Amino acid sequence: MEYKIYCKNAKSLINTIFSCFKKKDKDGNRVKIDSQGVEIFTWDYTTTKKDVEVLIHITQQWEEVGNIHLDASKENDCIIVSFHYWTKWFENNEKGNEEAYYLGRFTELILVHFYPQIDSVEIV
């Protein structure tokens, strides 16, 4: 599945997305708030063993399944979105339609919290 988010500046939008998960409140506690001040409840970020930042859907059903990787295109006009299973997930499961569900939840995240910065989304 090919998933692209078209925007004016892909690197900047990727930075904006991850920065929402790294904010601190006045007491120094980490909070997940978008640029409009709306809290992000069911997503977070982590760093892989290869030191790559990825997004994870932190509901009980999806947290252990996989992650979303964001990469700017060479032209910097779109974000290439890719879903990756966590290796340990395959110990007790077979590949199914999790990618479609995960990308659907991700689409909800970006359209709710980052819509003003997105020109269009393409899933092929």
SEFIZA-556219 format. One record per residue: residue number from 1; residue in three letters; x, y, z of N, C-alpha, C in turn. Coordinates in pm, whole numbers, always signed. Layout:
<pts>
<nulo = NUM	zapa = ALA	n_east = X	n_north = Y	n_up = Z	ca_east = X	ca_north = Y	ca_up = Z	c_east = X	c_north = Y	c_up = Z>
...
</pts>
This chain:
<pts>
<nulo = 1	zapa = MET	n_east = +85	n_north = -117	n_up = +0	ca_east = +0	ca_north = +0	ca_up = +0	c_east = +89	c_north = +124	c_up = +0>
<nulo = 2	zapa = GLU	n_east = +58	n_north = +220	n_up = -84	ca_east = +134	ca_north = +344	ca_up = -90	c_east = +48	c_north = +456	c_up = -30>
<nulo = 3	zapa = TYR	n_east = +105	n_north = +528	n_up = +65	ca_east = +33	ca_north = +631	ca_up = +139	c_east = +117	c_north = +758	c_up = +136>
<nulo = 4	zapa = LYS	n_east = +59	n_north = +867	n_up = +86	ca_east = +132	ca_north = +995	ca_up = +78	c_east = +45	c_north = +1108	c_up = +131>
<nulo = 5	zapa = ILE	n_east = +110	n_north = +1198	n_up = +204	ca_east = +46	ca_north = +1320	ca_up = +253	c_east = +112	c_north = +1436	c_up = +180>
<nulo = 6	zapa = TYR	n_east = +36	n_north = +1504	n_up = +95	ca_east = +91	ca_north = +1618	ca_up = +20	c_east = +78	c_north = +1744	c_up = +103>
<nulo = 7	zapa = CYS	n_east = +185	n_north = +1822	n_up = +103	ca_east = +189	ca_north = +1944	ca_up = +184	c_east = +294	c_north = +2039	c_up = +125>
<nulo = 8	zapa = LYS	n_east = +302	n_north = +2158	n_up = +179	ca_east = +397	ca_north = +2258	ca_up = +129	c_east = +542	c_north = +2223	c_up = +166>
<nulo = 9	zapa = ASN	n_east = +562	n_north = +2169	n_up = +287	ca_east = +696	ca_north = +2141	ca_up = +336	c_east = +692	c_north = +2014	c_up = +422>
<nulo = 10	zapa = ALA	n_east = +724	n_north = +1901	n_up = +363	ca_east = +712	ca_north = +1772	ca_up = +431	c_east = +801	c_north = +1762	c_up = +555>
<nulo = 11	zapa = LYS	n_east = +924	n_north = +1807	n_up = +545	ca_east = +1015	ca_north = +1797	ca_up = +660	c_east = +962	c_north = +1878	c_up = +778>
<nulo = 12	zapa = SER	n_east = +908	n_north = +1995	n_up = +749	ca_east = +853	ca_north = +2080	ca_up = +854	c_east = +730	c_north = +2015	c_up = +918>
<nulo = 13	zapa = LEU	n_east = +644	n_north = +1956	n_up = +836	ca_east = +524	ca_north = +1892	ca_up = +891	c_east = +561	c_north = +1770	c_up = +976>
<nulo = 14	zapa = ILE	n_east = +658	n_north = +1692	n_up = +931	ca_east = +703	ca_north = +1578	ca_up = +1012	c_east = +755	c_north = +1628	c_up = +1146>
<nulo = 15	zapa = ASN	n_east = +833	n_north = +1734	n_up = +1144	ca_east = +884	ca_north = +1795	ca_up = +1267	c_east = +770	c_north = +1840	c_up = +1358>
<nulo = 16	zapa = THR	n_east = +670	n_north = +1903	n_up = +1298	ca_east = +553	ca_north = +1951	ca_up = +1373	c_east = +480	c_north = +1835	c_up = +1438>
<nulo = 17	zapa = ILE	n_east = +460	n_north = +1728	n_up = +1363	ca_east = +389	ca_north = +1612	ca_up = +1416	c_east = +462	c_north = +1555	c_up = +1537>
<nulo = 18	zapa = PHE	n_east = +592	n_north = +1529	n_up = +1523	ca_east = +666	ca_north = +1471	ca_up = +1636	c_east = +680	c_north = +1568	c_up = +1753>
<nulo = 19	zapa = SER	n_east = +689	n_north = +1696	n_up = +1725	ca_east = +704	ca_north = +1793	ca_up = +1835	c_east = +580	c_north = +1797	c_up = +1924>
<nulo = 20	zapa = CYS	n_east = +464	n_north = +1762	n_up = +1870	ca_east = +341	ca_north = +1759	ca_up = +1951	c_east = +348	c_north = +1656	c_up = +2062>
<nulo = 21	zapa = PHE	n_east = +432	n_north = +1556	n_up = +2046	ca_east = +444	ca_north = +1450	ca_up = +2146	c_east = +557	c_north = +1476	c_up = +2245>
<nulo = 22	zapa = LYS	n_east = +626	n_north = +1589	n_up = +2230	ca_east = +743	ca_north = +1617	ca_up = +2313	c_east = +726	c_north = +1742	c_up = +2398>
<nulo = 23	zapa = LYS	n_east = +607	n_north = +1797	n_up = +2404	ca_east = +584	ca_north = +1921	ca_up = +2479	c_east = +579	c_north = +1893	c_up = +2629>
<nulo = 24	zapa = LYS	n_east = +605	n_north = +1997	n_up = +2705	ca_east = +601	ca_north = +1987	ca_up = +2852	c_east = +502	c_north = +2091	c_up = +2905>
<nulo = 25	zapa = ASP	n_east = +432	n_north = +2056	n_up = +3012	ca_east = +345	ca_north = +2154	ca_up = +3076	c_east = +427	c_north = +2238	c_up = +3173>
<nulo = 26	zapa = LYS	n_east = +362	n_north = +2328	n_up = +3244	ca_east = +434	ca_north = +2420	ca_up = +3333	c_east = +509	c_north = +2350	c_up = +3446>
<nulo = 27	zapa = ASP	n_east = +468	n_north = +2225	n_up = +3478	ca_east = +535	ca_north = +2148	ca_up = +3582	c_east = +643	c_north = +2056	c_up = +3528>
<nulo = 28	zapa = GLY	n_east = +665	n_north = +2061	n_up = +3397	ca_east = +768	ca_north = +1979	ca_up = +3337	c_east = +723	c_north = +1840	c_up = +3295>
<nulo = 29	zapa = ASN	n_east = +592	n_north = +1813	n_up = +3307	ca_east = +539	ca_north = +1683	ca_up = +3265	c_east = +515	c_north = +1683	c_up = +3115>
<nulo = 30	zapa = ARG	n_east = +542	n_north = +1571	n_up = +3050	ca_east = +521	ca_north = +1561	ca_up = +2906	c_east = +372	c_north = +1558	c_up = +2876>
<nulo = 31	zapa = VAL	n_east = +332	n_north = +1638	n_up = +2776	ca_east = +194	ca_north = +1642	ca_up = +2730	c_east = +192	c_north = +1625	c_up = +2578>
<nulo = 32	zapa = LYS	n_east = +81	n_north = +1573	n_up = +2527	ca_east = +68	ca_north = +1551	ca_up = +2383	c_east = -43	c_north = +1643	c_up = +2333>
<nulo = 33	zapa = ILE	n_east = -3	n_north = +1759	n_up = +2279	ca_east = -98	ca_north = +1862	ca_up = +2237	c_east = -61	c_north = +1911	c_up = +2099>
<nulo = 34	zapa = ASP	n_east = -162	n_north = +1921	n_up = +2010	ca_east = -134	ca_north = +1972	ca_up = +1875	c_east = -120	c_north = +2124	c_up = +1875>
<nulo = 35	zapa = SER	n_east = -94	n_north = +2182	n_up = +1761	ca_east = -68	ca_north = +2327	ca_up = +1753	c_east = -192	c_north = +2412	c_up = +1782>
<nulo = 36	zapa = GLN	n_east = -312	n_north = +2351	n_up = +1781	ca_east = -434	ca_north = +2425	ca_up = +1818	c_east = -466	c_north = +2410	c_up = +1967>
<nulo = 37	zapa = GLY	n_east = -383	n_north = +2336	n_up = +2039	ca_east = -405	ca_north = +2316	ca_up = +2182	c_east = -494	c_north = +2198	c_up = +2215>
<nulo = 38	zapa = VAL	n_east = -521	n_north = +2110	n_up = +2118	ca_east = -606	ca_north = +1993	ca_up = +2139	c_east = -519	c_north = +1874	c_up = +2178>
<nulo = 39	zapa = GLU	n_east = -558	n_north = +1807	n_up = +2287	ca_east = -481	ca_north = +1694	ca_up = +2335	c_east = -493	c_north = +1574	c_up = +2241>
<nulo = 40	zapa = ILE	n_east = -382	n_north = +1503	n_up = +2225	ca_east = -378	ca_north = +1381	ca_up = +2143	c_east = -375	c_north = +1263	c_up = +2241>
<nulo = 41	zapa = PHE	n_east = -481	n_north = +1183	n_up = +2241	ca_east = -496	ca_north = +1079	ca_up = +2343	c_east = -440	c_north = +943	c_up = +2303>
<nulo = 42	zapa = THR	n_east = -464	n_north = +896	n_up = +2184	ca_east = -437	ca_north = +755	ca_up = +2153	c_east = -312	c_north = +731	c_up = +2068>
<nulo = 43	zapa = TRP	n_east = -227	n_north = +831	n_up = +2055	ca_east = -103	ca_north = +816	ca_up = +1978	c_east = +14	c_north = +865	c_up = +2061>
<nulo = 44	zapa = ASP	n_east = +130	n_north = +811	n_up = +2031	ca_east = +254	ca_north = +856	ca_up = +2094	c_east = +367	c_north = +828	c_up = +1995>
<nulo = 45	zapa = TYR	n_east = +487	n_north = +855	n_up = +2036	ca_east = +603	ca_north = +826	ca_up = +1952	c_east = +703	c_north = +745	c_up = +2034>
<nulo = 46	zapa = THR	n_east = +789	n_north = +677	n_up = +1963	ca_east = +898	ca_north = +606	ca_up = +2026	c_east = +1015	c_north = +606	c_up = +1927>
<nulo = 47	zapa = THR	n_east = +1127	n_north = +558	n_up = +1971	ca_east = +1245	ca_north = +547	ca_up = +1886	c_east = +1279	c_north = +399	c_up = +1870>
<nulo = 48	zapa = THR	n_east = +1302	n_north = +357	n_up = +1746	ca_east = +1334	ca_north = +217	ca_up = +1720	c_east = +1479	c_north = +187	c_up = +1758>
<nulo = 49	zapa = LYS	n_east = +1517	n_north = +59	n_up = +1748	ca_east = +1655	ca_north = +19	ca_up = +1776	c_east = +1754	c_north = +86	c_up = +1681>
<nulo = 50	zapa = LYS	n_east = +1705	n_north = +124	n_up = +1563	ca_east = +1790	ca_north = +191	ca_up = +1464	c_east = +1785	c_north = +342	c_up = +1479>
<nulo = 51	zapa = ASP	n_east = +1733	n_north = +390	n_up = +1593	ca_east = +1727	ca_north = +532	ca_up = +1627	c_east = +1639	c_north = +613	c_up = +1530>
<nulo = 52	zapa = VAL	n_east = +1528	n_north = +553	n_up = +1488	ca_east = +1433	ca_north = +620	ca_up = +1400	c_east = +1306	c_north = +649	c_up = +1481>
<nulo = 53	zapa = GLU	n_east = +1260	n_north = +772	n_up = +1476	ca_east = +1136	ca_north = +806	ca_up = +1545	c_east = +1017	c_north = +755	c_up = +1465>
<nulo = 54	zapa = VAL	n_east = +924	n_north = +688	n_up = +1535	ca_east = +804	ca_north = +635	ca_up = +1473	c_east = +684	c_north = +668	c_up = +1561>
<nulo = 55	zapa = LEU	n_east = +567	n_north = +665	n_up = +1500	ca_east = +443	ca_north = +687	ca_up = +1574	c_east = +381	c_north = +553	c_up = +1609>
<nulo = 56	zapa = ILE	n_east = +321	n_north = +546	n_up = +1729	ca_east = +254	ca_north = +424	ca_up = +1771	c_east = +114	c_north = +457	c_up = +1820>
<nulo = 57	zapa = HIS	n_east = +21	n_north = +371	n_up = +1787	ca_east = -118	ca_north = +383	ca_up = +1833	c_east = -125	c_north = +312	c_up = +1967>
<nulo = 58	zapa = ILE	n_east = -146	n_north = +387	n_up = +2074	ca_east = -127	ca_north = +332	ca_up = +2208	c_east = -254	c_north = +277	c_up = +2273>
<nulo = 59	zapa = THR	n_east = -345	n_north = +229	n_up = +2192	ca_east = -458	ca_north = +157	ca_up = +2249	c_east = -415	c_north = +12	c_up = +2269>
<nulo = 60	zapa = GLN	n_east = -478	n_north = -56	n_up = +2363	ca_east = -439	ca_north = -194	ca_up = +2396	c_east = -440	c_north = -283	c_up = +2273>
<nulo = 61	zapa = GLN	n_east = -536	n_north = -264	n_up = +2185	ca_east = -551	ca_north = -349	ca_up = +2067	c_east = -436	c_north = -333	c_up = +1967>
<nulo = 62	zapa = TRP	n_east = -376	n_north = -213	n_up = +1957	ca_east = -282	ca_north = -184	ca_up = +1848	c_east = -139	c_north = -158	c_up = +1892>
<nulo = 63	zapa = GLU	n_east = -115	n_north = -131	n_up = +2017	ca_east = +18	ca_north = -88	ca_up = +2063	c_east = +129	c_north = -187	c_up = +2030>
<nulo = 64	zapa = GLU	n_east = +101	n_north = -315	n_up = +2041	ca_east = +204	ca_north = -417	ca_up = +2018	c_east = +212	c_north = -465	c_up = +1873>
<nulo = 65	zapa = VAL	n_east = +126	n_north = -411	n_up = +1785	ca_east = +120	ca_north = -460	ca_up = +1648	c_east = +228	c_north = -398	c_up = +1560>
<nulo = 66	zapa = GLY	n_east = +238	n_north = -266	n_up = +1559	ca_east = +333	ca_north = -203	ca_up = +1468	c_east = +349	c_north = -55	c_up = +1491>
<nulo = 67	zapa = ASN	n_east = +405	n_north = +13	n_up = +1390	ca_east = +433	ca_north = +155	ca_up = +1402	c_east = +422	c_north = +221	c_up = +1265>
<nulo = 68	zapa = ILE	n_east = +419	n_north = +353	n_up = +1267	ca_east = +412	ca_north = +435	ca_up = +1146	c_east = +543	c_north = +512	c_up = +1132>
<nulo = 69	zapa = HIS	n_east = +604	n_north = +500	n_up = +1014	ca_east = +726	ca_north = +574	ca_up = +984	c_east = +693	c_north = +684	c_up = +883>
<nulo = 70	zapa = LEU	n_east = +744	n_north = +804	n_up = +907	ca_east = +722	ca_north = +918	ca_up = +818	c_east = +853	c_north = +961	c_up = +755>
<nulo = 71	zapa = ASP	n_east = +853	n_north = +979	n_up = +624	ca_east = +974	ca_north = +1017	ca_up = +554	c_east = +939	c_north = +1122	c_up = +448>
<nulo = 72	zapa = ALA	n_east = +1016	n_north = +1229	n_up = +440	ca_east = +991	ca_north = +1334	ca_up = +340	c_east = +1038	c_north = +1287	c_up = +202>
<nulo = 73	zapa = SER	n_east = +962	n_north = +1321	n_up = +99	ca_east = +1003	ca_north = +1289	ca_up = -38	c_east = +1125	c_north = +1374	c_up = -76>
<nulo = 74	zapa = LYS	n_east = +1195	n_north = +1332	n_up = -182	ca_east = +1312	ca_north = +1409	ca_up = -228	c_east = +1274	c_north = +1553	c_up = -258>
<nulo = 75	zapa = GLU	n_east = +1155	n_north = +1572	n_up = -314	ca_east = +1109	ca_north = +1706	ca_up = -351	c_east = +1057	c_north = +1785	c_up = -231>
<nulo = 76	zapa = ASN	n_east = +1041	n_north = +1717	n_up = -116	ca_east = +991	ca_north = +1776	ca_up = +8	c_east = +846	c_north = +1825	c_up = -6>
<nulo = 77	zapa = ASP	n_east = +772	n_north = +1769	n_up = -101	ca_east = +633	ca_north = +1811	ca_up = -121	c_east = +531	c_north = +1710	c_up = -68>
<nulo = 78	zapa = CYS	n_east = +581	n_north = +1596	n_up = -16	ca_east = +489	ca_north = +1501	ca_up = +45	c_east = +563	c_north = +1414	c_up = +147>
<nulo = 79	zapa = ILE	n_east = +484	n_north = +1359	n_up = +237	ca_east = +534	ca_north = +1266	ca_up = +337	c_east = +499	c_north = +1126	c_up = +290>
<nulo = 80	zapa = ILE	n_east = +598	n_north = +1040	n_up = +285	ca_east = +576	ca_north = +899	ca_up = +254	c_east = +550	c_north = +829	c_up = +387>
<nulo = 81	zapa = VAL	n_east = +433	n_north = +769	n_up = +400	ca_east = +392	ca_north = +703	ca_up = +523	c_east = +406	c_north = +553	c_up = +504>
<nulo = 82	zapa = SER	n_east = +472	n_north = +486	n_up = +598	ca_east = +482	ca_north = +341	ca_up = +589	c_east = +451	c_north = +277	c_up = +724>
<nulo = 83	zapa = PHE	n_east = +384	n_north = +164	n_up = +716	ca_east = +348	ca_north = +87	ca_up = +835	c_east = +447	c_north = -29	c_up = +847>
<nulo = 84	zapa = HIS	n_east = +493	n_north = -53	n_up = +970	ca_east = +586	ca_north = -164	ca_up = +995	c_east = +538	c_north = -242	c_up = +1117>
<nulo = 85	zapa = TYR	n_east = +532	n_north = -375	n_up = +1102	ca_east = +500	ca_north = -460	ca_up = +1216	c_east = +620	c_north = -463	c_up = +1310>
<nulo = 86	zapa = TRP	n_east = +591	n_north = -471	n_up = +1441	ca_east = +697	ca_north = -499	ca_up = +1537	c_east = +736	c_north = -646	c_up = +1518>
<nulo = 87	zapa = THR	n_east = +863	n_north = -676	n_up = +1522	ca_east = +912	ca_north = -812	ca_up = +1499	c_east = +848	c_north = -910	c_up = +1597>
<nulo = 88	zapa = LYS	n_east = +836	n_north = -874	n_up = +1724	ca_east = +784	ca_north = -966	ca_up = +1826	c_east = +637	c_north = -999	c_up = +1803>
<nulo = 89	zapa = TRP	n_east = +565	n_north = -917	n_up = +1726	ca_east = +423	ca_north = -943	ca_up = +1701	c_east = +406	c_north = -1074	c_up = +1626>
<nulo = 90	zapa = PHE	n_east = +498	n_north = -1109	n_up = +1539	ca_east = +488	ca_north = -1231	ca_up = +1458	c_east = +512	c_north = -1359	c_up = +1538>
<nulo = 91	zapa = GLU	n_east = +558	n_north = -1348	n_up = +1662	ca_east = +580	ca_north = -1466	ca_up = +1743	c_east = +450	c_north = -1543	c_up = +1766>
<nulo = 92	zapa = ASN	n_east = +337	n_north = -1472	n_up = +1777	ca_east = +208	ca_north = -1535	ca_up = +1806	c_east = +100	c_north = -1503	c_up = +1704>
<nulo = 93	zapa = ASN	n_east = +134	n_north = -1434	n_up = +1596	ca_east = +33	ca_north = -1388	ca_up = +1501	c_east = +81	c_north = -1403	c_up = +1357>
<nulo = 94	zapa = GLU	n_east = -15	n_north = -1403	n_up = +1268	ca_east = +16	ca_north = -1401	ca_up = +1125	c_east = -29	c_north = -1266	c_up = +1069>
<nulo = 95	zapa = LYS	n_east = +36	n_north = -1225	n_up = +962	ca_east = +1	ca_north = -1099	ca_up = +897	c_east = -144	c_north = -1105	c_up = +848>
<nulo = 96	zapa = GLY	n_east = -218	n_north = -999	n_up = +875	ca_east = -357	ca_north = -989	ca_up = +832	c_east = -385	c_north = -852	c_up = +775>
<nulo = 97	zapa = ASN	n_east = -497	n_north = -793	n_up = +811	ca_east = -534	ca_north = -661	ca_up = +760	c_east = -504	c_north = -550	c_up = +860>
<nulo = 98	zapa = GLU	n_east = -411	n_north = -575	n_up = +951	ca_east = -376	ca_north = -475	ca_up = +1052	c_east = -327	c_north = -344	c_up = +991>
<nulo = 99	zapa = GLU	n_east = -253	n_north = -354	n_up = +880	ca_east = -201	ca_north = -233	ca_up = +815	c_east = -315	c_north = -138	c_up = +778>
<nulo = 100	zapa = ALA	n_east = -422	n_north = -190	n_up = +723	ca_east = -536	ca_north = -106	ca_up = +683	c_east = -599	c_north = -38	c_up = +804>
<nulo = 101	zapa = TYR	n_east = -619	n_north = -113	n_up = +912	ca_east = -676	ca_north = -54	ca_up = +1033	c_east = -584	c_north = +54	c_up = +1089>
<nulo = 102	zapa = TYR	n_east = -457	n_north = +22	n_up = +1099	ca_east = -358	ca_north = +113	ca_up = +1157	c_east = -351	c_north = +243	c_up = +1075>
<nulo = 103	zapa = LEU	n_east = -346	n_north = +229	n_up = +942	ca_east = -340	ca_north = +348	ca_up = +856	c_east = -471	c_north = +427	c_up = +864>
<nulo = 104	zapa = GLY	n_east = -581	n_north = +360	n_up = +884	ca_east = -709	ca_north = +430	ca_up = +903	c_east = -708	c_north = +514	c_up = +1029>
<nulo = 105	zapa = ARG	n_east = -657	n_north = +457	n_up = +1136	ca_east = -647	ca_north = +532	ca_up = +1263	c_east = -549	c_north = +650	c_up = +1247>
<nulo = 106	zapa = PHE	n_east = -440	n_north = +626	n_up = +1174	ca_east = -343	ca_north = +733	ca_up = +1150	c_east = -406	c_north = +845	c_up = +1068>
<nulo = 107	zapa = THR	n_east = -486	n_north = +811	n_up = +968	ca_east = -554	ca_north = +912	ca_up = +887	c_east = -642	c_north = +1001	c_up = +975>
<nulo = 108	zapa = GLU	n_east = -713	n_north = +938	n_up = +1068	ca_east = -795	ca_north = +1015	ca_up = +1162	c_east = -708	c_north = +1113	c_up = +1241>
<nulo = 109	zapa = LEU	n_east = -592	n_north = +1066	n_up = +1289	ca_east = -501	ca_north = +1152	ca_up = +1364	c_east = -459	c_north = +1275	c_up = +1282>
<nulo = 110	zapa = ILE	n_east = -413	n_north = +1253	n_up = +1160	ca_east = -361	ca_north = +1367	ca_up = +1084	c_east = -471	c_north = +1462	c_up = +1038>
<nulo = 111	zapa = LEU	n_east = -589	n_north = +1407	n_up = +1004	ca_east = -697	ca_north = +1497	ca_up = +959	c_east = -756	c_north = +1577	c_up = +1074>
<nulo = 112	zapa = VAL	n_east = -759	n_north = +1521	n_up = +1193	ca_east = -812	ca_north = +1594	ca_up = +1308	c_east = -711	c_north = +1697	c_up = +1359>
<nulo = 113	zapa = HIS	n_east = -585	n_north = +1658	n_up = +1369	ca_east = -487	ca_north = +1744	ca_up = +1437	c_east = -397	c_north = +1826	c_up = +1344>
<nulo = 114	zapa = PHE	n_east = -385	n_north = +1789	n_up = +1216	ca_east = -291	ca_north = +1859	ca_up = +1128	c_east = -352	c_north = +1902	c_up = +996>
<nulo = 115	zapa = TYR	n_east = -483	n_north = +1899	n_up = +987	ca_east = -555	ca_north = +1928	ca_up = +863	c_east = -512	c_north = +2060	c_up = +797>
<nulo = 116	zapa = PRO	n_east = -494	n_north = +2170	n_up = +872	ca_east = -458	ca_north = +2297	ca_up = +807	c_east = -327	c_north = +2292	c_up = +729>
<nulo = 117	zapa = GLN	n_east = -239	n_north = +2200	n_up = +762	ca_east = -108	ca_north = +2193	ca_up = +696	c_east = -104	c_north = +2090	c_up = +583>
<nulo = 118	zapa = ILE	n_east = -217	n_north = +2024	n_up = +557	ca_east = -221	ca_north = +1916	ca_up = +457	c_east = -295	c_north = +1963	c_up = +333>
<nulo = 119	zapa = ASP	n_east = -235	n_north = +1943	n_up = +216	ca_east = -303	ca_north = +1974	ca_up = +90	c_east = -394	c_north = +1859	c_up = +47>
<nulo = 120	zapa = SER	n_east = -343	n_north = +1735	n_up = +56	ca_east = -423	ca_north = +1618	ca_up = +21	c_east = -355	c_north = +1492	c_up = +73>
<nulo = 121	zapa = VAL	n_east = -434	n_north = +1383	n_up = +77	ca_east = -384	ca_north = +1253	ca_up = +119	c_east = -414	c_north = +1156	c_up = +6>
<nulo = 122	zapa = GLU	n_east = -317	n_north = +1072	n_up = -27	ca_east = -334	ca_north = +974	ca_up = -134	c_east = -297	c_north = +835	c_up = -81>
<nulo = 123	zapa = ILE	n_east = -391	n_north = +742	n_up = -96	ca_east = -366	ca_north = +604	ca_up = -57	c_east = -393	c_north = +518	c_up = -180>
<nulo = 124	zapa = VAL	n_east = -290	n_north = +448	n_up = -225	ca_east = -303	ca_north = +365	ca_up = -345	c_east = -266	c_north = +222	c_up = -312>
</pts>
